[in-house]
Amino acid sequence: MDALLLARWQFAITTIYHFFFVPLSIGLALIVAIMETIYVRTGNPLYKTMTKFWGKLLVINFAIGVATGIVQEFQFGMNWSDYSRFVGDIFGAPLAIEALMAFFLESTFLGLWLFGWEKLTKRQHLASIWLLAIGSALSSFWILAANSFMHQPVGYVINNGRAEMESFTALLTNGHLWVQWPHTMFASIATAAFFVLGISAYHLRRPLGAEAKEIFLRSFQIGTFAAVIGSLGVAMAGHAQSQYLIEVQPMKMAAAEALWESEDPAALSLFTVASEAEQRDLFAIKIPGMLSFLAYNRFEGEVRGIKELQAEAEALYGPGDYTPSVFLNYWAFRGMVGAGTVMLGLAAMALYMLAREKVVQSPRLLLLLIPALLLPYLANATGWIFTEIGRQPWIVYGVLRTEDAVSPTVSAGMVLTTLIGFTLIYLVLMGATAYLMFKYATRVPGESATVHAG
């Protein structure tokens, strides 16, 4: 195992672990802000209790997300110094803005919200949670602006062997950013929604007092609406993103479908067992014309295959293997889409039962929603694996290869040592987070507030 492979493993592990917490922070901040808005507008103390209950879980998640996120930026200088040297003039700008504007906004107003319950007016306190939610969304925007440059480099010139920013406007109007950011935001809403639904379902299956039952019924209601909006939004934004990627990163989408030969009309793979070495299907179940429909909204239109795209890349960039792992891309894509489809179905079921006022009388649905809390995490993780693996062998698409971006002075032993260290530390942090989440999520909120209409 060389330094390049180990550096890639380290970045993958730390990134996926960090991204366990990011979507929940973004989505849950929005849901908590909605709950507190209802409390301020109605004066109903029940919503204050709800806000504090879910807000405590938000704070735990936010804290661990910050701790894991710090490691991310250090890796660029340690393991990927040639990448940082080549693209730092561009990549550093949105990350610096994210830290100075979005993260400071988040951390400042999280502190005001957490400690200001009895010190700020209701409206000032409400403004704090909304500014936290806005800061979280802005943070994701700036990070994805940097990431989108890696997928579709725009607004730059090569000068003295380095990529230098020529147009900041081009960076902000990058087409890849404007299909990736909505997808991430809706995924965050869906993640928080199923988090709320899963915990609410757990409590609703237990014997509860009248107040606690009302708290989790109303939480279930808010979670259901958020789940429907998030799941539908993810599906629509993901569809738009896939259509965009067929134009700008066709190899990624060809690998996601194990599409070896160009087809018109192109069939959608339901299940394929393939030989990557021979570049052919061993067994496949496909729907004729459906891939063309997903790509162009009609049952005809060419979708280019891996063999044609590999030949095109060799003619453009020189000899080399420009095909990413078909196995990883194919199954990561299906893990993401499959989890999202199940989430959409469960959200629809929850909405149906809510409309019939039969949530509490639906023990099977409540039981299903408890483990369904993990579905967004599966979708988020496999989605990022697909996003990053599908770009290979490029770290900056069409400009810089991953093998040319690793630090030349960092040995395999150094990376292996930090990889083992980070993995062990993250396992401890994961255990501590799971313990705290379980401890506070399974507690029944106090019965002191008076329930009234509104």
N, C-alpha and C positions, 0 to 999 in steps of 0.2 A: 504494500500500500504506500503510495507516494504522497507528498505534501498536498498536491492538487486534489486528489480524491478525498483525503482527510479533511482538507479545508472545506470542500463541498459538503461533506457529511456534517461538519460542525455548523456551517451556516444553515443547512437544512433543519437540523435538530433545534437550534436556538430560535430560528425564525418560526417554525411551526409551533413550538412551545409558546413563544411570545404571542402568536396570533390566536392561541386559545382564548386569550383574555381581551384582546383589542375589540372584536365585534361586540362582545357583551358589554364592555364599558360604553361604547358608542350608543348602542341600542337601549341599554338600561337607563342611561342618563336621560334619554328622551322620554322613556316611559315614566320615570320618577318625576320628571318635570311636568308631565301631563297630570299625574296624580296630585302634585302639589298645586297646580293651577286650579284643579277642581276644588281643592280644599280652600284656597284663597277666595275663589268666586262664590262658593256656597256657604263657607263657614262650618261645614260638616266636619267635626273632629275625627270621624271615622277615616277620612282621607288623609288626615295628618298621621294617624297611626300607620296606615298603609305606606305613606311616603317614607316614614322612618324605618319601617320594616325592610322595604326593598332598597332604600338608600344605604342601609348598613351593608347589605350584600354588594352593592355597587362600590362602596369604599374598599372593601376587602379585595374585590376583583381589580379595581383601579390601582391599588398599591402594588400588587404583584405584577401587574402589567407594566408599570413604570420600572420596577426592578429588573425585569427581563428585557425591557426595551433598550436599556442603557448599553447592554452588551452588544446589541446589534451594530451600533455605529462604531464601536471600537474595532470590530472585526475588519472594517474596510481598511483601516490603517495597519492592522497587524497581519492578517492573512491575505489581504488583497491590495497590497500597496501599489502594484503596477496598475491596477484598475483605478485606484484613487489618484495616482499621478496622471493617468491619461484623461480621466473624465471629471476630476475633482472640481474644476472650474464651473462645470454645469451642475453636477450632482450635488455639490455642497450648498448651492444657493437655496433650493427649496427645503433642504434639511435644516439649514440655518433659520429660515423663516418659520419653519414648523416649531423649532425650539423656542425662538424668541417671541413669536406671536401666539401660536396655538397652545403649546405646552404650558407656557407661563399663564395663559388665560385659564386653562384647565386647572392647574395646580392652585392658583390664587383663589379662584372662586369655589373650588372644592373645599378649601380650608374655611372660607367664609360661610359656605353652606353648612359644613359639618359642625362648626363651633358657634354659629350665629343664630341658632334657633330662638334663644331668648334675648338676644342682643340687637338683632336687626328687626325692622318692621316686616310685616308679612310680605309686602311687595318687594322690599329689598332682598329678603331671603329667597323669594321666588325668582327674582332676577338672577340671583347667584346660580341656581341650578340650571336655568336656561342658558346662561353664559358658559357654564360647564359643558352643556350639551352641544352648544355651538362650537366651542373650542375643540371638542372631541371630533366633530365633523370636519372642522378646518384642518385638524392634525392629519386626519386620513387623506384629505385632499392634497396637502403638500407632500406627504410621503408617496402617494400614488403619482404625483407629478414627476417625482424623481424616478420612480419605478417605471413609469410609462416611457420615459426617455430611453431606458434600457431595452424596451420592446420596440419602440418606434422613434429612433433618434431624429430630432428636428431642431432647427434654429441654431446650428453649430457650424464651425469651420475647423479644419485641421491646421494647426500652426505649430511648427517645431516639434512635430510628433505628438502633440496633445490636442484633445478636442476642447475648443474654447467657445463659450456662448456668444452667439451672434444676435439672437433675438429672444429676449425673455418672454415676449408675447407669444412667440411660437411654442415655447415650452408650456405655457398656460392654455393654449388652444389646441394642443396635441390631440388628435382624434382618438388615440388610444386611451388617454386620460378620461375623456368624456363618455366612453363606454365602460371603462373599468370602475370609475368612482361610483356611479349610480348602482352598479352591481354590488359593490362592497357595502354601500349604505343600506340597501334593501336587505342584504345578508345580515347586517348588524341588527336591523329591526327584527328580522326573523329569529335570530339567535336569542335576543332578549325576550321575545314573545314566548318562545318555547321554554325558556328558563322560567318565566313567570307561570306559564301554563303547567309545567311539570311540578313545580313546588306547590302551586295552588291545588292541583289534582291530588297530590300527596295528602295535604291537609283535609281536603273535602271528603276523603275516604275514611277519615278518623272521626271519633265523637268530638264535637266542638260545641262551645257555648254559642249563644245567638250572635254575639258581637264578632267573634272570631270567624264564624261561618259566613257572616255578611262581608267581612273583610276579604276573605278568599273567593267568595262568589264575585265580588266586584273586581278583584284582581284578575280572576278568570275571564271576566267580560272584557276588560281592557287588553289582556293578553291575547284573547281570541281575535279581536279586531286588528291588533298589531300583527298577529300571525298571518291573517288573510292578506293584509296589505304587504307585509314583508315577503311572503311566499310568492304571491302574484307578481310583485315587483321584481324579485330575483329572476323569475321565469322570463319575464318580458325583457329585462335588462340583459340577462344572459343570452337570450335569442339575438338581440341586437349586437351584442359583443361577438357572438359566434359569426354572424354575417360579416362583421367588420374584419375579423381575423382571417376569414377566407380570402379577403382581398390583400391584407398587409402581412399576414403570417400564414400562408397557405400550407406550409409544411407541418405546422402545429396541428391544424385541423385534419390534415390527411393522416397524421399519426394517430389522432384521437379516434379515427374511424377505421384504422388499419387498411386504408385505401391505397393499394399498391399501384394500380393503373388508373389513369384519368378516365372518367366516365361522364357520359351525357345521354340520358339522365343518370344521375348517381343514386345508388341504393344506400339506405341507412342500415348500418349493422346493429342488429339486436344482440347477437352473440357470435363472437369469432374466436377461433383458435388458430393461430398463425405461426408460421416459421419465419422469424426475422432474418435468419441466415439465408434462406432461399427466397425471401420476399414473396411469399404466397400464402393463401389461406389453406389450412388443413381441414377446417370445418367452419361453416358460416351460415347464419340465419339472417337474412336481410329483407328489408321492405323496399321494393323497386320504386325509384323516383323520389323517395321521401327525403334523401339528403339534398337533392336539388331543390325541393320545396323549402326545406329549412334554410338553404343558402340564399335562394332568390325569390321565395314566396310563390313559386310556380313549379310544376312537376317536370321541368326541363331546365337545362343549363349545365354547363360543364363544371365539374369539380375536379381539379387537378390532383393526380396521384403522386405517391412518393417517388417513384422511378423518374418521372418527368421532372419533378422539382429538384431531385438530386442532380440530374444531368444539367439542369439550368444553373444550379448553384456552383457546380464545378466549372462551368463555362464562365461564370461571373467572378468567382473568388479563387479559382485554382483547384488543384486536386485536393481531395479530403472527403471525410464522411460528414455530411450535413443533415443526416437523419437522426432525430432524437430517439430515445427508447420508445418503440411502439407499444411494448407491453405496459410500461408505466403510464404512458399517456392514455392509452385505450381504457385501462381500468380505473385510473384516477378520474377521467372524464365521466365514466359511468358511476363511480362512487358519488361524485358531486351531483350529477343529474338524478340518480336514483334516490339519494337522500332528500333532495329538493322535491321530488315528486311525491314521496311519502309525506313530507311535511305539508305540502299543499292539500293532500287528501285529508290529513288529520285536522288541519285548520278548517276545512269545509265541514267536516263532521262536527267539530266543536261549535261552529257557527250555527249549524242546523239544530243541535241540541240546545244551544243558548236561546235561539228563536222560539223553540217549543217549551222553554223553561223547564227542561228536564236534565240539566247538568248533573245534579246530585243523584238523580235516579238512573244515571248511566255509568255503573261501576266499571264496565269493560272499557269505555272510552277513557275514564279517569285513570284506569290501570295502564292503558296504552300510552297515555301522555307522560307518565313518569319517566320511563326509559327514553321516550321520544325527546326528552331534554338534551340527549346526546347527539341527536341527528344533525343539528346545525354545526356541531364541532366536526363531525365526519365530513359534511359538505364543505366547510371552510378549509379543513386540512387538505382534502383531496383536490379542492379547487386551486389552492396555492401550489401544490405539487404539479398539477397540470400546467399552470401558468408558467412556472419557472423551468420545469424539465422540458416543456414543449419548445422553449426558446433555444435550447442547446443545439449546436456547440457554441452559441454566442452568449456572451455576457452583455454586450451591447449589440443588438441585432444588426448583422451585416457590417459591423465596424470593428469590433474587438472580440476575439475568441476567449472563452473561459480559460483555456490553458495558458493564454498570454497575460492573464490578469492576476495570477497568484503571486505572492511575495517571493522574490528569488532567494532571499536570505533566511527564510523560515524553513527549518528542516521538518521532515516527517515526524521525528520524535517530539519536537516542540508542539506541533499541532495535535499529535496523539495525546500528549499529556494534558493539554487544555481541553481537548474533546472529552476525555474521561472525567476531568475535573468538573467541567460545566454540566455534563450529563448527570453526575452524581448530585451536584448542588441543586440542579433543576428537579431531580426526583424528590429531594428533601422538600424543596419549595412546593412542589405539586402535592406532596402529602400534607404539608401544613395548610395549604389552601383548601384542599378537599376537607380537611378536618374542620376548619373555621366555617367554610360554607355549609357543611352539614350541620354543624352546631347551631348556627344562627338561622338557617333556613328551616329547620325542623322545630324551632321554638314557636309557640303560639303567642301572638302579640297580646299585650295587656288588655284586660276587659274593662278598663276604666272609662273609655269614651262612651258617650251616649249616642246610640244609633237613631238618626232621624232622616226623614226624606230629604232628597237633594243630592 
